[in-house]
Amino acid sequence: MADQKATNITWHEAEITQEAREKMLKQKGVVLWFTGLSGSGKSTLAHAVEKRLFKAGHLTYVLDGDNIRHGLNKNLGFSPEDREENIRRIGEVAKLFTEAGIIAMTAFISPYRADRDKARSLVDDGRFIEIFCQCSLDECEKRDPKGLYKKARAGEIKQFTGIDAPYEAPENPEVIIETDKYDLDECASRVLSYLETKSIIL
């Protein structure tokens, strides 16, 4: 799906640079890539971080897995091939956000390392921050906010990550957040602390 089909096209450089946008916004355009099992707290944490960044005057946007599948990726299912294309598209969208100087947050299971690595390769070094929402499968099943694990265990949902489809945990994420050990406020503080340490927010 990623092959170039269009011909006779030309790339147009923006007249306003990424650096100029970042100077105005007092932040760096980066991708905060939240990954983890369903129920690990990706979306909840991403939105908590977004609220605190917004309150501090920073421009952010959360690309949420379910929301994206209502529009941009509504033609994709959950086969390995569709999962790959889902993440490829999100990576490209997130790249555009970073070029606009925005702190883009993605909340997707994104189970395959290779797909996350491809998304990372789209942006410059230091602009892709992989945040592993580490949470035990048992705890994720206990939470089961959407009732998906119950359906997967009953055979009603096939190829469900963590049950009959794999999840490849990050090997060297920039940030590990143990969402089954700390409350939401502490988890958000740890993410913000990283951004401050790396001078992503000023």
URUR-V171387 format. One record per pair of residues at least 12 apart in sequence whose ideal C-beta (glycine too) atoms are under 7 Angstrom apart, sorted by sequence separation. I is the first residue (numbers start at 1). J is the second residue. D is the distance in whole Angstrom. If there is no record, write none. Layout:
i	j	d
I	J	D
I	J	D
This chain:
i	j	d
34	46	5
50	62	5
94	106	6
148	160	7
73	86	5
177	190	6
116	130	7
149	163	7
177	191	7
47	62	6
46	62	5
73	89	6
90	106	6
175	191	6
72	89	6
90	108	6
175	194	5
174	194	7
43	64	5
87	108	7
68	90	6
140	162	7
87	110	5
94	119	7
98	123	6
137	162	5
63	90	6
91	118	6
95	122	5
83	111	7
87	115	4
91	119	3
95	123	6
83	112	7
90	119	7
98	127	6
63	93	6
88	118	7
92	122	7
27	58	5
63	94	7
84	115	5
91	122	5
87	119	6
25	59	5
61	97	6
132	169	7
132	170	5
130	170	5
61	102	6
63	104	6
132	173	4
139	180	4
60	102	7
63	105	7
65	107	6
131	173	7
134	176	6
59	102	5
60	103	4
61	104	6
62	105	5
63	106	5
64	107	5
65	108	4
130	173	4
131	174	7
134	177	7
59	103	7
65	109	7
130	174	5
131	175	5
132	176	5
133	177	6
134	178	5
135	179	5
136	180	6
58	103	6
60	105	6
62	107	6
129	174	5
132	177	7
134	179	7
135	180	4
129	175	7
131	177	6
133	179	5
53	103	6
111	161	5
109	161	5
111	165	7
50	105	6
111	166	6
113	168	5
49	105	7
111	167	4
112	168	6
111	168	6
113	170	7
109	167	7
46	105	4
131	191	6
46	107	4
31	94	5
43	107	4
42	107	4
31	98	6
29	97	7
30	98	6
29	98	4
29	99	6
29	100	6
32	103	7
34	105	7
38	109	6
29	101	4
34	106	6
37	109	7
29	102	6
30	103	6
31	104	5
32	105	4
33	106	5
34	107	5
35	108	7
27	101	7
35	109	7
31	106	7
35	110	5
25	101	5
27	103	6
21	100	6
22	101	4
21	101	3
79	159	7
18	99	5
35	116	6
78	159	5
18	101	6
33	116	7
1	85	5
2	88	6
33	119	7
45	133	6
42	133	5
31	123	6
41	133	5
40	133	4
41	135	6
33	128	6
35	130	7
40	135	4
31	127	6
33	129	7
36	132	6
30	127	5
31	128	5
32	129	5
33	130	5
34	131	5
35	132	6
36	133	3
29	127	7
31	129	7
33	131	6
35	133	7
36	134	7
37	135	6
30	129	6
32	131	6
34	133	6
36	135	6
37	137	6
40	140	6
39	140	4
38	140	6
37	140	5
39	143	4
39	144	6
39	145	6
38	148	6
38	161	6
37	161	6
38	162	7
37	162	5
37	167	6
45	177	7
45	179	7
35	170	6
48	184	5
52	188	6
41	179	4
40	179	6
45	184	7
49	188	5
44	184	6
48	188	4
52	192	6
45	187	5
49	191	5
45	188	6
49	192	7
58	201	6
53	201	7
30	200	6
28	200	5
27	200	6
27	201	5
27	202	6
26	202	5
